[in-house]
Amino acid sequence: MGKTENKEVNNIMLEFFIKCRAQNIPVTGPMLQAKAAEIASSLQIEKFSTSNGWLEAFRRRNNINFRALCGESANVDEEAADDWKRHLAAVVEGYAMEDQFSSDETAVFYR
């Protein structure tokens, strides 16, 4: 692990990142930068910059990769899902059961 000037900010940020991921909260680079600026300010560190260079170094130092998350069910609006389930019956009406499938389960994705 390499040296870092703002070890305290980086340690707090790593704890923050770990807690977010443990709760299935998606974490983005700008989110980490904003939180790091907030922490540095609360610690009264004036010469701290949450630049893209800081973010890249923090990411590499802690082996963090920003990728799409699987298991996004923790972020689902339950009420919206229930509404969609009621609406789905009308959408698939008239289709044979063998003509209905989930593209998520079959890995069919379009761009």
Secondary structure, 3 states (H helix, E strand, C coil): CCCCCCHHHHHHHHHHHHHHHHCCCCCCHHHHHHHHHHHHHHCCCCCCCCCHHHHHHHHHHCCCCCCCCCCHHHHCCHHHHHHHHHHHHHHHCCCCHHHCCCHHHHCCCCC
